[in-house]
Amino acid sequence: MHELAICQALIGQVERVARDNGARRVLSVTLAIGPLAGVEPKLLEHAYPLAAAGTVAQDAQLVIESVAVQVRCRKCKAETAALPNRLLCGACNDWQVDVIAGDEMLLQRVEIEPADAAVEPMMQ
């Protein structure tokens, strides 16, 4: 399951962001993932808590945003949407296209709680 290794690398990036910004903890992590990225979002969701355990992102929510497949036609130069299993130009139906979106996995956003944020008193 390479999703666990991906999550471990992701947590490394998130911890750097948190450290560089003086975070007490991470509240949420948002990823953008395309269907051609080679990552299964559901497996990523299951692996995330294991990778985040014991880190500043332990209780952070993982948010996954889907990225649609977009192609640029080499023949007519149109940029159109495509299906992951049918990479054809939507304008002229040619097969000679370049994928311009939908094959990425990007760390979009890390929401943090600053270390200097007021701490709410605990109720007893």
C-alpha positions, 0 to 999 in steps of 0.5 A: 500500500503505497498510500501509507508512504505517500501519507508519511511524506505528506506529514513531513511536508505538513510538519515543516509548514507547521514548524515554519509558521509556529503552529501549536497544531494542524487543524486541516490538510487539503489535497487536490488529487486528479484521477490520473495521479496513481493514488486511491483517495479512499486508501489515502484517507485510511492511511492518513491517521496512521501516518499522522499519529503522534505528530502535530497533525494527529487530529487534523482533518484530511480534505481531498478535492478532486481535480478533473482531467483536462487536455490540450489538443496538439492538432487544434490547440483546444483545451477541453475536459476528458475522461480518465479512460478516454483522453481525446480532444473534446473539440475535434476528437483527436487522440494526440493530446497532452494532459494539463490537469488531472494527473497531480496530487498537490498539497493545497492548504494547511490550516494551523492553530498558531502557538500564540493562540489563546488557550480555552480553559478546560471545564471540570 
